[in-house]
Amino acid sequence: MDLSNKKWLYVTGCSHTAGCEALTPGDGTLTHECLQKSWSGLLAEEYNLNLINEAYSGAGNEYIMRSALDFVSKWERDGRDINDVLIIQSWSTFERQQFAWDNSRYHIHWATGQDPEYLEDQTGHNFENWFKALGIYATDHIFGVKRRYSNIVLCKNYFESKGIDYIMFNSCAKSDKEWEVDNVQKSFNPLSRFGHLLEQVPNKFFEPYNSFIDQYREDEKYKEHISDWLHADEHIHRLYFNKLKTWLETV
């Protein structure tokens, strides 16, 4: 991919894309310095691009989809040339949810593992019953995979209809191939039913059956570079940046 005509790099995703804990794994920090040391900061520096990073810790795929579409819409409303931009979406795990609260002034991010008290602290209301229903909805494997692919293909079709340069990859969930082995419904093979949808994103999806964090957290030699929250340090970000850069040159 020729980036010589690009001026801006827009990225969206979750904490792995934001660079959380990149400087000191385990301290929970997300600073401007972390962003500079992240794969997106390194990529922007390498190609002399202005970086717009709208990644959000805990973000789910609905946010990743909407934030990119909102960005394009605003960019064009402002009369700016979208051809100046490379868009990168780093997809998250399917069970993460985002919903509006108080006339859309707040967007609450929720992921499995959090409890009703988390939402009560955020909103001042009791969500226990709603939480139980959401938990079933959010962790339904088949429905989750469908939603994930829908977001990917929606963005792909939208970008290509406008001639926008983009790439995608997984930040923290191996793209559904994992469910062949890990899914409690062993008979469910999402690749056979939905995997063909990724074929609609030829040469634009980097390592579709791997993810940024999974390939390193499963390797013992990188253990000291991964925090308890599974966030990577700058060493891992640079390794991934180098892989991504090499791949970009072949797209």
BADO-187895 format. One line per field, with one value per residue (C-alpha): z, y, x; residue in one letter. Coordinates in nm, 4 decimals. Layout:
<sites>
zz = [Z;...]
yy = [Y;...]
xx = [X;...]
rest = [A;...]
</sites>
This chain:
<sites>
zz = [0.0000;-0.1049;0.1871;0.0279;-0.0529;0.2975;0.5578;0.8355;1.0158;1.1872;1.4219;1.6452;1.8749;2.2417;2.4989;2.2877;2.0176;2.2662;2.4005;2.7573;2.9875;2.7001;2.9158;3.2380;3.2241;3.5345;3.6276;3.4420;3.2832;2.9469;2.8638;2.5542;2.5923;2.5884;2.2663;2.1076;2.1956;2.0660;1.7240;1.5916;1.7221;1.5676;1.2373;1.2250;1.3008;1.0373;0.7586;0.8882;0.9379;1.1744;1.4166;1.5263;1.7770;1.8997;2.0673;2.3986;2.6826;2.7010;2.3655;2.1786;1.8091;1.7860;1.9090;1.6708;1.3811;1.4756;1.5642;1.2201;1.0352;1.2475;1.1741;0.7980;0.8127;1.0121;0.7990;0.4842;0.6407;0.7207;0.3511;0.3997;0.1575;0.2895;0.0411;0.2740;0.5420;0.6078;0.8415;1.0660;1.2698;1.5343;1.6263;1.9835;2.1476;2.0588;2.4120;2.4847;2.4695;2.4513;2.5231;2.5529;2.8803;2.9680;2.6198;2.4683;2.6708;2.8193;2.6623;2.9092;2.8091;2.9591;2.9196;3.0690;3.4055;3.5262;3.7734;3.8198;4.0730;3.7940;3.5982;3.9135;3.9932;3.6400;3.6211;3.9732;3.8877;3.9687;3.6649;3.8247;3.6234;3.3049;3.3656;3.3727;3.0404;2.8867;3.0021;2.8096;2.5027;2.5131;2.5565;2.3036;2.0814;1.7617;1.7820;1.8867;1.5854;1.3564;1.5020;1.4705;1.1039;1.0358;1.1706;0.9679;0.6392;0.6952;0.7362;0.4453;0.2122;0.3356;0.2957;-0.0482;-0.1673;-0.0929;-0.2179;0.1313;0.2052;0.5120;0.6838;0.9710;1.2226;1.5545;1.8727;2.1335;1.9878;1.7300;1.4590;1.5472;1.4535;1.8288;1.8656;1.6689;1.9693;2.2659;2.2130;2.4563;2.1623;2.0030;1.7035;1.6051;1.3418;1.2649;0.9837;0.7890;0.8380;0.8452;0.7705;0.4013;0.4946;0.5733;0.2148;0.1227;0.2803;0.0620;0.1342;0.3850;0.6945;0.8562;1.0135;1.0266;1.2407;1.4912;1.7070;1.8330;2.1924;2.1614;1.9562;2.2267;2.5489;2.4531;2.4133;2.7390;2.6230;2.6126;2.9574;3.1185;2.8476;2.9135;3.2140;3.4260;3.2255;2.9112;2.7919;2.5954;2.6633;2.4056;2.3115;2.1948;2.0230;1.8266;1.7260;1.5971;1.4254;1.2331;1.1221;1.0214;0.8309;0.6347;0.5485;0.4453;0.1900;0.0174;0.0160]
yy = [0.0000;0.3362;0.5775;0.8554;1.0463;1.0122;1.2861;1.1322;0.8002;0.7337;0.4360;0.3013;0.0025;-0.0866;-0.0471;-0.2478;0.0165;0.3030;0.1777;0.1215;0.0270;0.0417;0.2098;0.0131;-0.3054;-0.3382;0.0279;0.0792;0.4044;0.5459;0.8600;1.0470;0.8785;0.5378;0.6344;0.7336;0.3937;0.2000;0.0334;0.3202;0.5850;0.4031;0.3652;0.7335;0.8281;0.5889;0.7348;1.0924;1.0898;1.2941;1.0503;1.0510;0.7697;0.7209;0.3870;0.3470;0.1082;-0.1609;-0.0656;-0.3224;-0.3726;-0.1556;0.1384;0.0518;0.0432;0.3622;0.5686;0.5073;0.5893;0.9009;1.0088;0.9780;1.1627;1.4531;1.4682;1.5034;1.7527;1.9701;1.9650;1.7672;1.5112;1.1570;1.0385;1.1967;0.9386;0.5754;0.4142;0.1224;-0.0671;-0.3079;-0.5323;-0.6362;-0.9316;-0.9778;-0.9859;-0.6217;-0.3875;-0.0147;0.1620;0.5197;0.6623;0.9902;1.1078;0.9741;1.2066;0.9085;0.5870;0.3068;0.0324;-0.3086;-0.6366;-0.9798;-1.0001;-0.6698;-0.6771;-0.4819;-0.2527;-0.1236;0.0024;0.1352;0.3361;0.4777;0.5670;0.5779;0.3115;-0.0553;-0.2759;-0.6209;-0.7731;-0.5968;-0.7105;-1.0758;-1.0398;-0.8523;-1.1208;-1.3843;-1.1606;-1.0586;-1.4032;-1.5905;-1.7264;-1.7711;-1.4341;-1.2698;-1.4044;-1.2867;-0.9360;-0.9271;-1.0238;-0.7831;-0.4916;-0.5916;-0.6322;-0.3173;-0.1087;-0.2806;-0.2038;0.1538;0.2291;0.0758;0.2577;0.5809;0.4698;0.4957;0.3237;0.1016;-0.2055;-0.4177;-0.6657;-0.8258;-0.6656;-0.9266;-1.2046;-1.4556;-1.4056;-1.6751;-1.9661;-1.9974;-2.1048;-2.4224;-2.5363;-2.3283;-2.2859;-2.4872;-2.5719;-2.7990;-2.8711;-2.5038;-2.4138;-2.0417;-2.0585;-2.2951;-2.0756;-1.7201;-1.7408;-1.6758;-1.3187;-1.2456;-1.3399;-1.0191;-0.8260;-0.9577;-0.8163;-0.5720;-0.7937;-0.8555;-1.2014;-1.2719;-1.5841;-1.4281;-1.1180;-0.8515;-0.9703;-1.3426;-1.4275;-1.2869;-1.3749;-1.7418;-1.7403;-1.7856;-1.5732;-1.2639;-1.3153;-1.0267;-0.7914;-0.8607;-0.7174;-0.8994;-0.7072;-0.8590;-0.5248;-0.5223;-0.3054;-0.1012;-0.3997;-0.5949;-0.2893;-0.2471;-0.6141;-0.5837;-0.2544;-0.4189;-0.7049;-0.4635;-0.2406;-0.5369;-0.6518;-0.3019;-0.2890;-0.5948;-0.4842]
xx = [0.0000;0.1415;0.1160;0.3171;-0.0009;-0.1459;-0.1386;-0.3440;-0.3722;-0.7048;-0.7266;-1.0004;-1.0155;-0.9843;-0.7046;-0.4598;-0.4894;-0.4829;-0.1483;-0.2655;0.0251;0.2740;0.5358;0.4934;0.2837;0.0709;0.0398;-0.2884;-0.1786;-0.2757;-0.0809;0.0299;0.3675;0.1949;0.0205;0.3509;0.4979;0.1965;0.1902;-0.0238;0.2151;0.5097;0.3260;0.2361;0.5965;0.7348;0.5205;0.5157;0.1385;-0.0749;-0.2371;-0.5988;-0.6466;-1.0029;-0.9391;-1.1160;-1.0311;-1.2972;-1.4456;-1.6500;-1.7040;-2.0160;-1.8084;-1.5256;-1.7707;-1.9572;-1.6519;-1.4991;-1.8214;-1.8726;-1.5173;-1.5645;-1.8952;-1.7533;-1.4387;-1.6459;-1.8905;-1.5900;-1.4990;-1.1794;-1.0386;-1.0861;-0.8223;-0.5667;-0.6507;-0.5644;-0.8184;-0.7256;-0.9826;-0.8583;-1.1504;-1.2223;-1.3982;-1.7626;-1.9038;-1.8203;-2.1167;-2.1747;-2.5003;-2.6185;-2.7407;-2.9111;-3.0069;-2.6851;-2.4658;-2.2871;-2.1727;-2.1256;-1.8851;-1.9512;-1.7710;-1.8185;-1.6488;-1.7909;-2.0783;-2.4021;-2.2352;-2.0116;-2.3119;-2.4772;-2.1654;-2.1680;-2.5362;-2.6787;-2.9383;-2.9751;-2.9203;-2.9208;-3.2073;-3.1078;-2.7514;-2.8554;-3.0350;-2.7421;-2.5025;-2.6958;-2.7167;-2.3529;-2.2053;-2.4179;-2.1424;-2.3378;-2.5095;-2.1834;-1.9978;-2.2776;-2.2644;-1.8884;-1.8883;-2.1737;-1.9705;-1.6664;-1.8528;-2.0586;-1.7429;-1.5716;-1.8627;-1.8907;-1.5202;-1.5002;-1.8135;-1.6295;-1.2882;-1.1376;-0.8069;-0.8396;-0.7049;-0.8334;-0.7007;-0.7943;-0.6718;-0.7602;-0.9701;-0.8623;-1.1168;-1.3663;-1.1417;-1.0945;-1.4550;-1.3844;-1.1835;-1.2976;-1.6678;-1.8768;-2.1003;-1.8452;-2.0639;-2.0692;-1.8120;-1.8428;-1.5900;-1.8074;-2.1127;-1.9776;-1.6058;-1.6649;-1.7552;-1.3898;-1.3131;-1.4955;-1.2097;-0.9237;-0.5802;-0.7273;-0.7480;-0.4104;-0.3733;-0.7490;-0.7074;-0.4720;-0.4727;-0.2350;-0.2221;-0.2984;0.0081;0.2355;0.0515;0.0565;0.4358;0.6266;0.9210;0.7000;0.5460;0.7348;0.6076;0.2374;0.0518;-0.2053;-0.4668;-0.3143;-0.1805;0.1432;0.4469;0.6362;0.8546;0.5483;0.4027;0.7245;0.7297;0.3752;0.4474;0.7316;0.5041;0.2302;0.4719;0.6105;0.2594;0.1476;0.4251;0.2748;-0.0913]
rest = [M;D;L;S;N;K;K;W;L;Y;V;T;G;C;S;H;T;A;G;C;E;A;L;T;P;G;D;G;T;L;T;H;E;C;L;Q;K;S;W;S;G;L;L;A;E;E;Y;N;L;N;L;I;N;E;A;Y;S;G;A;G;N;E;Y;I;M;R;S;A;L;D;F;V;S;K;W;E;R;D;G;R;D;I;N;D;V;L;I;I;Q;S;W;S;T;F;E;R;Q;Q;F;A;W;D;N;S;R;Y;H;I;H;W;A;T;G;Q;D;P;E;Y;L;E;D;Q;T;G;H;N;F;E;N;W;F;K;A;L;G;I;Y;A;T;D;H;I;F;G;V;K;R;R;Y;S;N;I;V;L;C;K;N;Y;F;E;S;K;G;I;D;Y;I;M;F;N;S;C;A;K;S;D;K;E;W;E;V;D;N;V;Q;K;S;F;N;P;L;S;R;F;G;H;L;L;E;Q;V;P;N;K;F;F;E;P;Y;N;S;F;I;D;Q;Y;R;E;D;E;K;Y;K;E;H;I;S;D;W;L;H;A;D;E;H;I;H;R;L;Y;F;N;K;L;K;T;W;L;E;T;V]
</sites>
